[in-house]
Amino acid sequence: MQDSTLKRFGVSMDGGLLRKFDAFVQQRGYENRSEAVRDLVREAILQQTWEDDEQLIAGSILLFYDHHQRNLLEEMTKIQHSVHDVILATTHFHLTHDSCLELIVVKGKVKDVQRLSHQLTSLKGVSYGNFTAAPVEQI
């Protein structure tokens, strides 16, 4: 049963990020922050929700990180080698002296690909991670 009553909660955010979020809200034409947050939450949940953990999906994991972070590269390599059968390709870009972008193309069962994405995006030194995928049958 779905609870359709409106609930309020607070969100703490760095001032710079809030300014960028407000610009996003305005650019997208939302009437207020709440509408934007609801859409972003729905999108995040949809991206993480699959009917069947065994379903075959393909997609990408995008990571921005500080390559100077101690042990980060070793940990990323160790994680990727542990699921080498899920990874189709990786591409590494040097953005600045400190920042790198890595794009990992994946194909496998939902549960395996999501676990890989969560393991990589939660590593210390990864400043941003995004997982995008679609069912293989619909591609």
FENPEUR-V826733 format. One record per backbone hydrogen bond with DSSP energy under -0.5 kcal/mol. NH is the residue of the N-H (numbers start at 0). CO is the residue of the C=O. E is the energy in kcal/mol with one decimal. If there is no record, write none. Layout:
# FENPEUR-V826733
nh->NH co->CO e->E
nh->NH co->CO e->E
This chain:
# FENPEUR-V826733
nh->3 co->1 e->-0.8
nh->17 co->13 e->-2.5
nh->18 co->14 e->-2.2
nh->19 co->15 e->-1.9
nh->20 co->16 e->-2.6
nh->21 co->17 e->-2.9
nh->22 co->18 e->-2.0
nh->23 co->19 e->-2.2
nh->24 co->20 e->-2.8
nh->25 co->21 e->-2.3
nh->26 co->22 e->-3.0
nh->27 co->23 e->-2.4
nh->28 co->24 e->-0.7
nh->28 co->25 e->-0.8
nh->29 co->24 e->-2.1
nh->35 co->31 e->-1.2
nh->36 co->32 e->-2.9
nh->37 co->33 e->-2.6
nh->38 co->34 e->-2.1
nh->39 co->35 e->-2.5
nh->40 co->36 e->-2.7
nh->41 co->37 e->-2.6
nh->42 co->38 e->-2.5
nh->43 co->39 e->-2.3
nh->44 co->40 e->-2.7
nh->45 co->41 e->-2.7
nh->46 co->42 e->-2.3
nh->47 co->43 e->-1.2
nh->48 co->44 e->-1.1
nh->48 co->45 e->-0.5
nh->49 co->47 e->-0.6
nh->54 co->51 e->-1.9
nh->56 co->107 e->-3.0
nh->57 co->133 e->-2.3
nh->58 co->105 e->-2.3
nh->59 co->131 e->-2.8
nh->60 co->103 e->-2.3
nh->61 co->129 e->-3.0
nh->62 co->101 e->-2.6
nh->63 co->127 e->-2.8
nh->64 co->99 e->-2.4
nh->65 co->124 e->-2.0
nh->66 co->64 e->-0.7
nh->66 co->97 e->-1.9
nh->68 co->65 e->-1.8
nh->71 co->68 e->-1.7
nh->74 co->70 e->-2.4
nh->75 co->71 e->-2.9
nh->76 co->72 e->-2.3
nh->77 co->73 e->-2.5
nh->78 co->74 e->-2.5
nh->79 co->75 e->-2.4
nh->80 co->76 e->-2.6
nh->81 co->77 e->-1.4
nh->82 co->78 e->-0.6
nh->82 co->79 e->-1.0
nh->83 co->80 e->-1.1
nh->85 co->82 e->-2.4
nh->86 co->82 e->-0.9
nh->87 co->85 e->-0.5
nh->87 co->104 e->-2.9
nh->88 co->104 e->-1.4
nh->90 co->102 e->-2.4
nh->92 co->100 e->-3.0
nh->94 co->92 e->-0.8
nh->94 co->98 e->-1.9
nh->95 co->98 e->-1.7
nh->99 co->64 e->-2.8
nh->100 co->92 e->-2.4
nh->101 co->62 e->-2.7
nh->102 co->90 e->-2.8
nh->103 co->60 e->-2.6
nh->103 co->101 e->-0.5
nh->104 co->88 e->-2.8
nh->104 co->102 e->-0.5
nh->105 co->58 e->-2.4
nh->106 co->85 e->-2.5
nh->107 co->56 e->-2.4
nh->109 co->54 e->-2.0
nh->110 co->52 e->-2.1
nh->111 co->108 e->-0.6
nh->112 co->108 e->-2.5
nh->113 co->109 e->-2.9
nh->114 co->110 e->-1.6
nh->115 co->111 e->-2.0
nh->116 co->112 e->-2.5
nh->117 co->113 e->-2.8
nh->118 co->114 e->-2.6
nh->119 co->115 e->-2.3
nh->120 co->116 e->-2.7
nh->121 co->117 e->-1.4
nh->122 co->119 e->-1.3
nh->125 co->122 e->-1.9
nh->126 co->63 e->-1.7
nh->126 co->124 e->-0.8
nh->127 co->63 e->-1.5
nh->129 co->61 e->-2.2
nh->131 co->59 e->-2.6
nh->133 co->57 e->-2.2
nh->135 co->55 e->-2.4
nh->137 co->134 e->-0.9
nh->138 co->135 e->-1.5
